[in-house]
Amino acid sequence: MSEKRIVVVIPTYNEAENVRLIVPQVLEALPGADVLVVDDSSPDGTGAIVGEMAQGEPRIRLMTRKGKEGLGKAYIAGFKRCLEEGYDIIFQMDCDFSHRPAHLADFMAQIGTHDFVIGSRYIPGGATTDWGFHRKFLSRGGNLYARIILGVPVSDLTGGFKCWRREVLEAIDLDTIAAAGYAFQMEMTFRSLKKGFRLKEIPIIFPDRTKGESKLVGGIFWESLGIPWRIRFGRNRA
């Protein structure tokens, strides 16, 4: 896979504490890969930090958006940029270290024989750490709920640590995906499977963030309850 152009897309909003730490670790974990930080004009200066880092490291790219519009839109903007620039393998991961850079090599070991790879908390070898019972219950229950409605054999539909071949993203009409948060993750996976692309789930350890504030809000959770029905029965389908 060394001849392939690889990029890791990391969306940010107020991640000044984390971004200066995680980007170097990603670059170290994937020699030869680039990092594209998609920053939603963070008021805490996240974008400025990335801009400074990019001055000394050409593998770091910064894409600044006008404001906070949600995780899904940030990823779509990043994916489009990466496709335009000719990348072959496109990762997505969070900035808060809940997605560990050490797992990136595990994704690379599978993307050669699969079209997209998902890091799963809910297959043997995967786990969540630092979570209370209530959060674990909601996450597992939400995944079971979505899996039943969508009818897909995926253990972690709400996970956001993924690796895509460019052909998958090109086959999806990214402009028609409007969901945010967990629902964005569900819809991307569902559409990819329905188009016949080959999926591999690999186990990941998912710790809670230790720096910064969580971006999860109640509206995203309630959106996640409704959108599997819309995806399943054709609304927003590519």
C-alpha positions as CSV (number, residue, x, y, z in Angstrom):
1,M,0.0,0.0,0.0
2,S,3.1,2.3,0.1
3,E,2.3,3.7,-3.4
4,K,-1.2,4.9,-2.2
5,R,-1.7,8.5,-1.1
6,I,-3.1,8.4,2.4
7,V,-4.7,11.1,4.5
8,V,-6.3,11.3,8.0
9,V,-9.2,13.8,8.3
10,I,-9.6,15.2,11.8
11,P,-12.5,17.6,12.4
12,T,-12.0,20.1,15.3
13,Y,-13.9,22.6,17.3
14,N,-12.2,24.0,20.4
15,E,-9.6,21.3,20.5
16,A,-6.5,23.4,21.2
17,E,-5.4,21.2,24.0
18,N,-5.6,18.0,22.0
19,V,-4.7,19.0,18.4
20,R,-1.1,19.9,19.2
21,L,-0.6,16.4,20.7
22,I,-2.6,14.1,18.4
23,V,-1.4,15.3,15.0
24,P,2.3,14.4,15.6
25,Q,1.2,11.0,16.9
26,V,-0.9,10.4,13.8
27,L,2.0,11.4,11.5
28,E,4.3,9.0,13.5
29,A,1.8,6.1,13.3
30,L,1.4,6.5,9.5
31,P,4.7,7.5,7.9
32,G,4.1,9.0,4.5
33,A,0.4,9.9,5.3
34,D,-0.9,13.5,5.5
35,V,-3.3,15.0,8.1
36,L,-6.1,17.3,7.1
37,V,-7.6,19.2,10.1
38,V,-11.0,20.6,9.3
39,D,-11.6,23.4,11.8
40,D,-14.9,25.1,12.3
41,S,-13.4,28.5,13.2
42,S,-12.7,27.4,16.8
43,P,-12.7,30.4,19.1
44,D,-10.0,28.8,21.3
45,G,-7.4,29.1,18.5
46,T,-7.3,25.5,17.4
47,G,-7.0,26.6,13.7
48,A,-4.1,29.0,14.5
49,I,-2.2,26.2,16.3
50,V,-2.6,23.9,13.3
51,G,-1.5,26.6,10.9
52,E,1.7,27.1,12.9
53,M,2.3,23.4,13.0
54,A,1.8,23.2,9.2
55,Q,4.5,25.8,8.6
56,G,7.1,23.3,9.8
57,E,5.5,20.1,8.5
58,P,4.2,19.9,4.9
59,R,2.2,16.8,5.8
60,I,-0.2,18.9,7.9
61,R,-3.0,20.6,6.1
62,L,-5.6,23.0,7.5
63,M,-9.1,23.6,6.2
64,T,-11.0,26.4,7.9
65,R,-14.8,26.6,7.7
66,K,-16.9,29.6,8.5
67,G,-18.5,28.2,11.7
68,K,-19.8,25.3,13.6
69,E,-22.2,23.3,11.4
70,G,-21.9,19.8,12.8
71,L,-19.6,16.8,12.6
72,G,-21.2,15.3,9.5
73,K,-20.7,18.5,7.4
74,A,-17.2,18.9,8.6
75,Y,-16.3,15.4,7.5
76,I,-18.1,15.8,4.1
77,A,-16.1,19.0,3.4
78,G,-12.9,17.2,4.3
79,F,-13.7,14.2,2.2
80,K,-14.5,16.3,-0.8
81,R,-11.2,18.1,-0.5
82,C,-9.3,14.9,-0.2
83,L,-11.0,13.4,-3.3
84,E,-10.2,16.6,-5.2
85,E,-6.5,16.3,-4.2
86,G,-6.3,12.7,-5.3
87,Y,-5.9,10.8,-2.1
88,D,-6.5,7.0,-2.3
89,I,-7.0,6.1,1.3
90,I,-9.0,8.4,3.6
91,F,-9.2,8.0,7.3
92,Q,-11.6,9.8,9.7
93,M,-10.9,10.1,13.4
94,D,-11.7,12.3,16.4
95,C,-9.2,14.7,17.9
96,D,-9.8,13.9,21.6
97,F,-7.8,10.7,21.8
98,S,-10.9,8.5,22.1
99,H,-9.6,7.2,18.7
100,R,-6.0,6.1,19.4
101,P,-3.4,6.7,16.7
102,A,-1.8,3.4,17.7
103,H,-4.8,1.7,15.9
104,L,-4.1,3.3,12.5
105,A,-1.7,0.5,11.5
106,D,-4.5,-2.0,12.2
107,F,-6.7,-0.3,9.7
108,M,-4.0,-0.2,7.1
109,A,-3.5,-4.0,7.5
110,Q,-7.2,-4.5,6.4
111,I,-7.9,-1.8,3.8
112,G,-5.9,-3.6,1.2
113,T,-8.5,-6.4,1.0
114,H,-11.6,-4.4,2.0
115,D,-13.3,-1.3,0.7
116,F,-13.8,0.3,4.1
117,V,-12.8,-0.5,7.7
118,I,-14.6,0.4,10.9
119,G,-13.1,0.5,14.4
120,S,-15.5,-1.4,16.6
121,R,-16.0,-1.2,20.4
122,Y,-18.4,-4.1,20.4
123,I,-16.6,-7.0,18.8
124,P,-14.1,-9.3,20.6
125,G,-11.0,-7.4,21.5
126,G,-12.8,-4.0,21.5
127,A,-13.9,-2.1,24.6
128,T,-14.9,1.2,26.1
129,T,-13.1,2.5,29.1
130,D,-13.9,5.3,31.6
131,W,-17.6,5.0,30.8
132,G,-20.3,4.7,33.3
133,F,-23.2,2.2,33.1
134,H,-25.7,4.8,31.7
135,R,-23.4,5.8,28.8
136,K,-22.6,2.2,27.9
137,F,-26.2,1.2,28.0
138,L,-27.2,4.1,25.7
139,S,-24.4,3.3,23.2
140,R,-25.0,-0.4,23.0
141,G,-28.8,0.0,23.0
142,G,-28.5,2.7,20.3
143,N,-26.4,0.4,18.1
144,L,-28.7,-2.5,18.5
145,Y,-31.7,-0.3,17.7
146,A,-30.1,1.0,14.5
147,R,-28.8,-2.4,13.5
148,I,-32.3,-4.0,13.7
149,I,-33.9,-1.1,11.8
150,L,-31.3,-0.9,9.1
151,G,-30.8,-4.6,8.7
152,V,-27.0,-4.5,8.5
153,P,-24.6,-6.9,10.2
154,V,-22.5,-4.2,11.8
155,S,-21.7,-4.2,15.5
156,D,-20.7,-0.6,15.9
157,L,-22.9,1.6,13.6
158,T,-22.3,4.8,15.7
159,G,-18.5,4.5,15.7
160,G,-16.5,7.3,14.0
161,F,-13.1,5.8,13.6
162,K,-13.0,4.6,9.9
163,C,-10.9,4.1,6.8
164,W,-12.2,4.5,3.3
165,R,-11.0,3.7,-0.2
166,R,-11.7,6.7,-2.4
167,E,-14.0,4.6,-4.6
168,V,-16.5,4.3,-1.7
169,L,-16.7,8.0,-1.1
170,E,-17.0,8.7,-4.8
171,A,-19.9,6.3,-5.1
172,I,-21.9,8.0,-2.3
173,D,-23.7,11.3,-3.1
174,L,-22.1,13.2,-0.2
175,D,-24.2,16.3,-0.8
176,T,-27.4,14.4,0.1
177,I,-26.1,13.3,3.6
178,A,-27.5,15.9,6.0
179,A,-27.2,14.0,9.3
180,A,-24.9,15.0,12.2
181,G,-23.2,13.0,15.0
182,Y,-24.0,9.4,15.4
183,A,-26.6,9.5,12.6
184,F,-23.9,10.6,10.1
185,Q,-21.9,7.5,11.0
186,M,-24.9,5.2,10.5
187,E,-25.9,6.7,7.1
188,M,-22.4,6.5,5.7
189,T,-22.0,2.9,6.7
190,F,-25.5,1.9,5.5
191,R,-25.1,3.5,2.1
192,S,-21.7,1.9,1.6
193,L,-23.0,-1.6,2.4
194,K,-26.1,-1.1,0.2
195,K,-23.8,-0.3,-2.7
196,G,-22.0,-3.6,-2.2
197,F,-18.7,-2.4,-0.8
198,R,-16.7,-4.8,1.4
199,L,-16.6,-4.0,5.1
200,K,-14.2,-5.1,7.8
201,E,-14.8,-4.3,11.5
202,I,-11.7,-4.4,13.7
203,P,-11.5,-4.1,17.5
204,I,-10.5,-0.8,19.1
205,I,-10.1,0.4,22.7
206,F,-12.2,3.6,23.1
207,P,-11.3,5.7,26.2
208,D,-13.2,8.8,27.2
209,R,-11.6,12.2,26.4
210,T,-9.3,13.6,29.1
211,K,-8.9,17.2,27.7
212,G,-11.5,19.6,26.4
213,E,-15.3,19.4,26.4
214,S,-17.5,16.7,24.8
215,K,-19.4,17.8,21.7
216,L,-22.2,15.3,22.2
217,V,-25.5,17.0,23.0
218,G,-29.1,15.8,23.5
219,G,-30.2,16.9,20.1
220,I,-27.8,14.6,18.4
221,F,-29.0,11.7,20.5
222,W,-32.6,12.3,19.6
223,E,-31.7,12.8,15.9
224,S,-30.1,9.4,16.0
225,L,-33.4,7.8,17.1
226,G,-35.3,9.1,14.1
227,I,-32.8,8.9,11.3
228,P,-32.4,5.1,10.9
229,W,-36.1,5.0,9.8
230,R,-35.5,7.7,7.2
231,I,-32.4,5.9,6.0
232,R,-34.1,2.5,5.9
233,F,-37.2,3.7,4.0
234,G,-35.5,5.7,1.4
235,R,-35.4,9.3,2.6
236,N,-32.0,10.9,1.8
237,R,-30.9,7.7,0.0
238,A,-28.2,8.1,-2.7
